[in-house]
Amino acid sequence: MRQVPACLPCYLRQVQSVLEVAGADEETAYQVFAQVLPMLGALDREKTPAENSTLVLLRAYAALGQGDPFRAARAASNRQAWEWLARCERRATKAKDPLLFALKVAAAGNIVDLGILKDFDLGASVAEVEAAAFARLDYDALKYYLEKAKQVLVVGDNSGEIVLDRLLLRTLGREGRRVLYAVKAGPMLNDATRQDAAEARLGELAEV
């Protein structure tokens, strides 16, 4: 996926999100945007939006003088997710298909994206996804490959969400598979880091 023009305002919304989370005043916000805006026209259009947004946000972090403005928000979303995980684990014991249920819980966790949505209702997301069917579900193919797999790589997304991934990791590891879990090497919005993985105690269930 390459960058398209619609990506540019999204980058700026993410920068605005950073400024709000960091509690930046008006003058600081102008200074940050003055550093970021000249970049937009020079970004490589053949790169993915994820690559380019990372460059923009790193510039914003540097201009702001904060290396991890989302740290407190990530910790809060991790704590909230632990509360919902307990409820999901109780429901999982009654699920007819534990793997499918775990996938639905992991999908529900996708709403925890503070870089785009500052307000979210994790409980509503869990309930909605649990009751709904996936628009696309390659479940038979997944089960086919899992039967053959000796190891599985799960790519972590956001803080909070990774706590709900515990249910999936536990399910994937039940048949003796080696389960690996990948996180970001450093802070970027509320993307999961090693610190978040430690707070989610993922090392109990996978190699982080």
N, C-alpha and C positions, 0 to 999 in steps of 0.2 A: 504494500500500500504506500503510495507516494503522497506527498503533501498536495493539498488542493487549496484554493483561496479561502474556503470556509474554515480552514484550520487556523488562520491568523487571528480572528477574534477569539477563538477558543484559547489560544496561547495567552492572550491579554486577560481573559477572564481568570485564567489560572494565576497570573501575576497579581490581579486584583485580590484574589482569594488569599494569596500569600500576605499581601499588605494588611488585609483585614485581620487575619489570624495573628500577625505580628504586632497589631495595634499601632501601625505606622500613622503618624500625623500627616496633614495635607502636604506640607513642604517636603517631607521625606518621600511621600508617594510620587510627587512630581519628579523628584530627583531620580527615583527608581525607573519611572517610565521614560525619562530622558535618556537613560542608559539602554533601555530595552528596545524602544521604538526603532532606532536606526538599524537594529539587527534584522528586522523582519524582511526587508527587501533583499538582504544578502544571504538568506537561508537557502540551502541547497534543496530545490524543489523535488529532487529525486529521492531524498531521504524520507524516512517515515515520519509521521507526525510525532511519534514518541521520541525519536531522536532529536528533532528540532525543538520540541517543547522543552526537552531537558536542557538544551543549550540556552534557551531563553530564560528558563527558571534559574539556572546556575548564575547567569548574569544578574538576575534580580536578587538572588541571595547575596551575591558579592556586593551589590550596590546598597543593599539593606544592612549589610554587616552582621547578618545572622546565618549561621550554617544549618540550623534545623528549626525553623519557626513553627513547624507542626508537631514538635515533640510532645507537648502537653495534650494536644488534640488526639494524637495517636494513642497515647496511654489511656485517655478517657474512652476511646472507642474500643480498645482491648478489654477494659473493665466491663463495659456494657455488654460486649459479646459473650463474656464468660457467663453472665446471668442467663442469656438466651441459650447458650450451649447446654446448660443443665436441663432446661426444658426440652430441648431437642433430643438429648440423650434418653430422656424418659420416653419420648414418643418413639424413638428408634427401636426400643425393645418390643414394641407392638407392630412394627412395620413388616408388611408381607415380604418386601424386597429391601433389605438393609442398604445395599449398594445404591439403589435408585433413590432411596430416601436421603442418603448421605450426599448424593449429587444435588438434590433439590436444596438441601440446607446450604451447601457451598454456593449454589447459584443465588440464593437469597442474600448471602453475605456480600454479593457484588454491589449492593446499594451503598455500602460504606465507602464512598469516595468523596472525601472532604475537599479534594482539589477542584471538584466541579459542583457538588451538592453539599452545602454547609449544613443543611437540615435534612435529617433522614429519620425514618421510623423503622428500625430493624425488626421490631416485633411484627409490624404489619407486613413487611417483606417476607418474613419467614412463613407467616400464615398464608399469604397469597400464593407463594410458590409451592408450598406443600399441597394446597388444594388444586392447583392448576396443572395442566399438562404442558410440556415443553413444546414450543412452536416447531422446533427441530430436535430430534433425539436419535442420535446414532448409537443407541444403547446396545443393540445386538452386536454391532461391530466392536464396540468397546469391550463387551464381555468376551468376544472371540479372541481379541488380542491379549486380554488379561489372562486368559487360560494358558497362553503360551509364554507370557512375560515372566522373567525372573527378577526384573527390577522395573520400577515405575518412577518417573520424574514428574513431580507436581510443581508448577510454577506459581509461587505466591504472588498475590496482587497487593491488597491494601491491609493496613492494620485493622484490627477488629475482625475483618473478614477471615483472617488467617486463624483466629481462634475457632471459628465455625468449621474450618477445614480439618480440625482434629478428628471429627466424626468420619470424614472421608479417609484420612490417613490410617486410622485404626482399622477401617473396613478393608482397605487395600492391603494392609500388612498381615491380615489374618491367615493367609495361605502360604506364609513363609517368604513372600516377596520382599526384596530389598526396596525400600521406599526412600526416595530422595526428595528434598524440598528446597527450592531455590528462592532466595530473597535478594533485594537490592544490596549492592556493595556499600552504599552510603545513603544519607537522607535525601529524599526527593518527594515533596508534598507529603502525603500520608502513605506512600508505598512502604510495604513491609521491609524492615531491616533485620539484621541479626538480633538486635535488642528486642524488637517486637516478637521475633520467633522465640526468644528466651522467655518473654512474658507469657507467651502462649504455650510454653513448655512443649514445643514441637519436637525437641530432641528426645522426648520419651517415645515418639512414634515414628520418627524419620531421621535421616541424616541431613542436617541443615547445611 
